[in-house]
Amino acid sequence: MKELIIAFGLFLFVEGILYALFPSKMRNMLKKLELIKDSQLRTGGLVFALIGFVIIYYAKN
């Protein structure tokens, strides 16, 4: 459970630092997200979730 809390904290840190350092670029990137189809976002999300799962699986073993 401790690792999950650390991972979530790291996620928030990385996201926060990106918005703090590059606010205008992050805003532009979010606007571009509206142009991407839902199916493309879903596929990309599933691919990254799978990659994350594989990394966690191998890191824990």
C-alpha positions in Angstrom: 0.0 0.0 0.0 2.9 2.3 0.8 4.2 1.9 -2.8 0.8 2.9 -4.2 0.8 6.1 -2.1 4.4 6.9 -3.3 3.5 6.3 -6.9 0.4 8.5 -6.6 2.5 11.2 -5.0 5.1 10.9 -7.8 2.4 11.2 -10.4 1.0 14.4 -8.8 4.5 15.8 -8.5 5.3 15.2 -12.2 1.9 16.6 -13.3 2.3 19.6 -11.1 5.8 20.5 -12.1 4.8 20.4 -15.8 2.0 22.8 -15.2 4.2 25.0 -13.1 7.1 25.1 -15.6 5.1 25.2 -18.9 1.6 26.6 -18.2 1.0 27.9 -21.7 2.3 24.8 -23.4 0.1 22.6 -21.2 -2.9 24.7 -22.0 -2.2 24.4 -25.7 -1.8 20.6 -25.4 -5.1 20.3 -23.6 -6.8 22.3 -26.3 -5.4 19.9 -28.9 -6.9 17.0 -27.0 -10.4 18.1 -28.2 -9.3 17.2 -31.8 -8.5 13.6 -31.0 -11.3 11.0 -31.3 -12.5 9.2 -28.2 -11.5 5.8 -29.7 -7.9 7.1 -30.2 -7.7 8.3 -26.6 -9.2 5.0 -25.3 -6.6 3.0 -27.3 -3.8 5.2 -26.2 -4.9 4.9 -22.5 -5.2 1.2 -22.7 -1.7 0.9 -24.3 -0.1 3.1 -21.6 -2.0 1.2 -18.8 -0.7 -2.1 -20.2 2.9 -0.8 -20.4 2.6 0.5 -16.8 1.3 -2.8 -15.6 4.2 -4.7 -17.3 6.7 -2.3 -15.7 5.1 -2.8 -12.3 5.0 -6.5 -12.7 8.6 -6.8 -13.6 9.7 -4.3 -11.0 8.0 -6.3 -8.2 9.6 -9.6 -9.3 
